[in-house]
Amino acid sequence: MIKIHFVDHGGTERSVEVEDGISLMEAATQNLIPGIDGDCGGSCACATCHMHIDPEWLDRLPPIEDQENQMLDIVDLRDADSRLGCQVKVSPELDGIVVRTPIGQH
Ligand code: FES
């Protein structure tokens, strides 16, 4: 199991343990983490899984592909640490990752 620490916009931390290979979006929605919707089910078509990756972990993620980059462009609060959670699969290398979630996606 992989541990993920979700920190919401108010600073509340929720830690979850999930199976290797699911996405950060699935980890959030399966555990009812506030602020992550995942409306398109993970096909990189809605950008409602936007989240901010803690800088300590950002370099350990796979690079942003073109489609993810284009979808992130429609996110109001895109930042240098922004990723779409559906495009990041959890793995043992990401055990303990810290992710900040926005107040909402709309
Ligand atoms: S769930 Fe729709 S873009 Fe990630």
Boltz pocket constraint, residues with backbone or C-beta under 6 A from the ligand:
constraints:
  - pocket:
      binder: B
      contacts: [[A, 25], [A, 37], [A, 38], [A, 39], [A, 40], [A, 41], [A, 42], [A, 43], [A, 44], [A, 45], [A, 46], [A, 47], [A, 48], [A, 49], [A, 71], [A, 84], [A, 85], [A, 86], [A, 87]]
      max_distance: 6.0
